Amino acid sequence: MKVIIAREAIEDLVTIGEYIAKSNPARSDSFVEELYEKCFALSETPYAFQRIAHHTDRQIRKRPYRRYLILYEIGTTRIEVLRVFHGTQNYVKLLFPDD
């Protein structure tokens, strides 16, 4: 399956990079690159990671990587990375702000 990264997820990755750069500029770019690689690797095993309990009518799953969560939705022909959050953030509230 093809992996698409949503605009919001790209913005999350930029924000993560900027945050890491404040304390470790040398690590910032390589870590964000690792997150991108984990996003695109979802095409190999899209069902390997746990579904989120919220909105069970959708195929939204979370893929942990270090202290971050990659939230993605499996469609019929593609995987869309929706957001990338630090694991301490309330991803349900951020992903579904109207609930």
Rosetta constraint file for C-alpha pairs under 8 A:
AtomPair CA 1 CA 43 HARMONIC 5.21 0.50
AtomPair CA 1 CA 44 HARMONIC 7.77 0.50
AtomPair CA 1 CA 77 HARMONIC 6.06 0.50
AtomPair CA 1 CA 78 HARMONIC 5.14 0.50
AtomPair CA 1 CA 79 HARMONIC 6.64 0.50
AtomPair CA 2 CA 43 HARMONIC 6.30 0.50
AtomPair CA 2 CA 77 HARMONIC 7.06 0.50
AtomPair CA 2 CA 78 HARMONIC 4.79 0.50
AtomPair CA 2 CA 79 HARMONIC 6.11 0.50
AtomPair CA 3 CA 39 HARMONIC 7.48 0.50
AtomPair CA 3 CA 40 HARMONIC 5.87 0.50
AtomPair CA 3 CA 42 HARMONIC 7.33 0.50
AtomPair CA 3 CA 43 HARMONIC 6.29 0.50
AtomPair CA 3 CA 78 HARMONIC 5.83 0.50
AtomPair CA 3 CA 79 HARMONIC 4.73 0.50
AtomPair CA 3 CA 80 HARMONIC 5.81 0.50
AtomPair CA 3 CA 81 HARMONIC 7.26 0.50
AtomPair CA 4 CA 78 HARMONIC 7.14 0.50
AtomPair CA 4 CA 79 HARMONIC 6.10 0.50
AtomPair CA 4 CA 80 HARMONIC 4.72 0.50
AtomPair CA 4 CA 81 HARMONIC 6.16 0.50
AtomPair CA 5 CA 9 HARMONIC 6.23 0.50
AtomPair CA 5 CA 10 HARMONIC 6.67 0.50
AtomPair CA 5 CA 39 HARMONIC 7.91 0.50
AtomPair CA 5 CA 80 HARMONIC 5.70 0.50
AtomPair CA 5 CA 81 HARMONIC 4.73 0.50
AtomPair CA 5 CA 82 HARMONIC 6.75 0.50
AtomPair CA 6 CA 10 HARMONIC 6.42 0.50
AtomPair CA 6 CA 80 HARMONIC 6.59 0.50
AtomPair CA 6 CA 81 HARMONIC 5.86 0.50
AtomPair CA 6 CA 82 HARMONIC 5.47 0.50
AtomPair CA 6 CA 83 HARMONIC 7.39 0.50
AtomPair CA 7 CA 11 HARMONIC 6.24 0.50
AtomPair CA 8 CA 12 HARMONIC 6.17 0.50
AtomPair CA 8 CA 82 HARMONIC 6.71 0.50
AtomPair CA 8 CA 83 HARMONIC 6.05 0.50
AtomPair CA 9 CA 13 HARMONIC 6.23 0.50
AtomPair CA 9 CA 81 HARMONIC 6.57 0.50
AtomPair CA 9 CA 82 HARMONIC 5.55 0.50
AtomPair CA 9 CA 83 HARMONIC 4.12 0.50
AtomPair CA 9 CA 84 HARMONIC 5.60 0.50
AtomPair CA 10 CA 14 HARMONIC 6.29 0.50
AtomPair CA 10 CA 83 HARMONIC 7.87 0.50
AtomPair CA 11 CA 15 HARMONIC 6.18 0.50
AtomPair CA 12 CA 16 HARMONIC 6.11 0.50
AtomPair CA 12 CA 83 HARMONIC 6.64 0.50
AtomPair CA 12 CA 84 HARMONIC 5.75 0.50
AtomPair CA 12 CA 85 HARMONIC 7.12 0.50
AtomPair CA 13 CA 17 HARMONIC 6.14 0.50
AtomPair CA 13 CA 32 HARMONIC 6.37 0.50
AtomPair CA 13 CA 35 HARMONIC 7.89 0.50
AtomPair CA 13 CA 84 HARMONIC 6.77 0.50
AtomPair CA 14 CA 18 HARMONIC 6.19 0.50
AtomPair CA 14 CA 32 HARMONIC 7.92 0.50
AtomPair CA 15 CA 19 HARMONIC 6.13 0.50
AtomPair CA 16 CA 20 HARMONIC 6.22 0.50
AtomPair CA 16 CA 32 HARMONIC 7.33 0.50
AtomPair CA 17 CA 21 HARMONIC 6.01 0.50
AtomPair CA 17 CA 28 HARMONIC 5.12 0.50
AtomPair CA 17 CA 29 HARMONIC 6.46 0.50
AtomPair CA 17 CA 31 HARMONIC 7.60 0.50
AtomPair CA 17 CA 32 HARMONIC 5.98 0.50
AtomPair CA 18 CA 22 HARMONIC 6.63 0.50
AtomPair CA 18 CA 28 HARMONIC 7.29 0.50
AtomPair CA 19 CA 23 HARMONIC 7.63 0.50
AtomPair CA 20 CA 24 HARMONIC 5.76 0.50
AtomPair CA 20 CA 25 HARMONIC 6.73 0.50
AtomPair CA 20 CA 27 HARMONIC 7.32 0.50
AtomPair CA 20 CA 28 HARMONIC 5.23 0.50
AtomPair CA 21 CA 25 HARMONIC 3.92 0.50
AtomPair CA 21 CA 26 HARMONIC 7.29 0.50
AtomPair CA 21 CA 27 HARMONIC 7.22 0.50
AtomPair CA 21 CA 28 HARMONIC 5.07 0.50
AtomPair CA 24 CA 28 HARMONIC 6.35 0.50
AtomPair CA 25 CA 29 HARMONIC 7.61 0.50
AtomPair CA 26 CA 30 HARMONIC 7.70 0.50
AtomPair CA 27 CA 31 HARMONIC 6.00 0.50
AtomPair CA 28 CA 32 HARMONIC 6.34 0.50
AtomPair CA 29 CA 33 HARMONIC 6.14 0.50
AtomPair CA 30 CA 34 HARMONIC 6.25 0.50
AtomPair CA 31 CA 35 HARMONIC 6.40 0.50
AtomPair CA 32 CA 36 HARMONIC 6.31 0.50
AtomPair CA 33 CA 37 HARMONIC 6.20 0.50
AtomPair CA 34 CA 38 HARMONIC 6.25 0.50
AtomPair CA 35 CA 39 HARMONIC 6.28 0.50
AtomPair CA 35 CA 65 HARMONIC 7.46 0.50
AtomPair CA 36 CA 40 HARMONIC 6.37 0.50
AtomPair CA 37 CA 41 HARMONIC 6.04 0.50
AtomPair CA 38 CA 42 HARMONIC 6.63 0.50
AtomPair CA 38 CA 65 HARMONIC 7.70 0.50
AtomPair CA 39 CA 70 HARMONIC 7.14 0.50
AtomPair CA 39 CA 81 HARMONIC 6.92 0.50
AtomPair CA 41 CA 45 HARMONIC 7.44 0.50
AtomPair CA 42 CA 46 HARMONIC 4.96 0.50
AtomPair CA 42 CA 79 HARMONIC 7.69 0.50
AtomPair CA 43 CA 79 HARMONIC 7.17 0.50
AtomPair CA 46 CA 74 HARMONIC 7.22 0.50
AtomPair CA 46 CA 79 HARMONIC 7.68 0.50
AtomPair CA 49 CA 61 HARMONIC 6.23 0.50
AtomPair CA 49 CA 62 HARMONIC 6.14 0.50
AtomPair CA 49 CA 63 HARMONIC 5.67 0.50
AtomPair CA 50 CA 61 HARMONIC 5.45 0.50
AtomPair CA 50 CA 62 HARMONIC 5.90 0.50
AtomPair CA 50 CA 63 HARMONIC 7.35 0.50
AtomPair CA 51 CA 59 HARMONIC 6.81 0.50
AtomPair CA 51 CA 60 HARMONIC 5.70 0.50
AtomPair CA 51 CA 61 HARMONIC 4.05 0.50
AtomPair CA 51 CA 62 HARMONIC 6.39 0.50
AtomPair CA 52 CA 56 HARMONIC 7.32 0.50
AtomPair CA 52 CA 60 HARMONIC 6.09 0.50
AtomPair CA 52 CA 61 HARMONIC 5.44 0.50
AtomPair CA 52 CA 62 HARMONIC 6.67 0.50
AtomPair CA 54 CA 92 HARMONIC 7.15 0.50
AtomPair CA 55 CA 60 HARMONIC 7.98 0.50
AtomPair CA 56 CA 60 HARMONIC 7.92 0.50
AtomPair CA 58 CA 73 HARMONIC 7.38 0.50
AtomPair CA 59 CA 73 HARMONIC 5.29 0.50
AtomPair CA 59 CA 74 HARMONIC 5.41 0.50
AtomPair CA 59 CA 75 HARMONIC 7.42 0.50
AtomPair CA 60 CA 71 HARMONIC 6.80 0.50
AtomPair CA 60 CA 72 HARMONIC 5.47 0.50
AtomPair CA 60 CA 73 HARMONIC 4.25 0.50
AtomPair CA 60 CA 74 HARMONIC 6.61 0.50
AtomPair CA 61 CA 71 HARMONIC 5.72 0.50
AtomPair CA 61 CA 72 HARMONIC 5.46 0.50
AtomPair CA 61 CA 73 HARMONIC 6.24 0.50
AtomPair CA 61 CA 74 HARMONIC 7.97 0.50
AtomPair CA 62 CA 69 HARMONIC 6.01 0.50
AtomPair CA 62 CA 70 HARMONIC 5.49 0.50
AtomPair CA 62 CA 71 HARMONIC 4.53 0.50
AtomPair CA 62 CA 72 HARMONIC 6.40 0.50
AtomPair CA 63 CA 69 HARMONIC 5.54 0.50
AtomPair CA 63 CA 70 HARMONIC 4.96 0.50
AtomPair CA 63 CA 71 HARMONIC 6.42 0.50
AtomPair CA 63 CA 72 HARMONIC 7.93 0.50
AtomPair CA 64 CA 68 HARMONIC 5.76 0.50
AtomPair CA 64 CA 69 HARMONIC 4.48 0.50
AtomPair CA 64 CA 70 HARMONIC 6.21 0.50
AtomPair CA 65 CA 69 HARMONIC 6.14 0.50
AtomPair CA 65 CA 70 HARMONIC 7.50 0.50
AtomPair CA 67 CA 86 HARMONIC 5.94 0.50
AtomPair CA 67 CA 87 HARMONIC 5.36 0.50
AtomPair CA 68 CA 84 HARMONIC 6.89 0.50
AtomPair CA 68 CA 85 HARMONIC 5.55 0.50
AtomPair CA 68 CA 86 HARMONIC 4.29 0.50
AtomPair CA 68 CA 87 HARMONIC 4.86 0.50
AtomPair CA 69 CA 84 HARMONIC 5.66 0.50
AtomPair CA 69 CA 85 HARMONIC 5.29 0.50
AtomPair CA 69 CA 86 HARMONIC 6.16 0.50
AtomPair CA 69 CA 87 HARMONIC 5.78 0.50
AtomPair CA 70 CA 81 HARMONIC 7.02 0.50
AtomPair CA 70 CA 82 HARMONIC 7.78 0.50
AtomPair CA 70 CA 83 HARMONIC 6.19 0.50
AtomPair CA 70 CA 84 HARMONIC 4.60 0.50
AtomPair CA 70 CA 85 HARMONIC 6.69 0.50
AtomPair CA 71 CA 81 HARMONIC 5.97 0.50
AtomPair CA 71 CA 82 HARMONIC 5.61 0.50
AtomPair CA 71 CA 83 HARMONIC 5.32 0.50
AtomPair CA 71 CA 84 HARMONIC 6.11 0.50
AtomPair CA 71 CA 85 HARMONIC 7.99 0.50
AtomPair CA 72 CA 79 HARMONIC 6.73 0.50
AtomPair CA 72 CA 80 HARMONIC 5.43 0.50
AtomPair CA 72 CA 81 HARMONIC 4.15 0.50
AtomPair CA 72 CA 82 HARMONIC 5.14 0.50
AtomPair CA 72 CA 83 HARMONIC 7.11 0.50
AtomPair CA 73 CA 79 HARMONIC 5.72 0.50
AtomPair CA 73 CA 80 HARMONIC 5.28 0.50
AtomPair CA 73 CA 81 HARMONIC 6.49 0.50
AtomPair CA 73 CA 82 HARMONIC 7.01 0.50
AtomPair CA 74 CA 78 HARMONIC 6.39 0.50
AtomPair CA 74 CA 79 HARMONIC 4.64 0.50
AtomPair CA 74 CA 80 HARMONIC 6.58 0.50
AtomPair CA 75 CA 79 HARMONIC 5.80 0.50
AtomPair CA 75 CA 80 HARMONIC 7.60 0.50
AtomPair CA 83 CA 95 HARMONIC 7.53 0.50
AtomPair CA 85 CA 89 HARMONIC 6.55 0.50
AtomPair CA 85 CA 91 HARMONIC 6.76 0.50
AtomPair CA 87 CA 91 HARMONIC 7.97 0.50
AtomPair CA 90 CA 94 HARMONIC 6.37 0.50
AtomPair CA 91 CA 95 HARMONIC 5.72 0.50
AtomPair CA 92 CA 96 HARMONIC 5.79 0.50
AtomPair CA 92 CA 97 HARMONIC 7.83 0.50
AtomPair CA 93 CA 97 HARMONIC 5.17 0.50
AtomPair CA 93 CA 99 HARMONIC 7.48 0.50
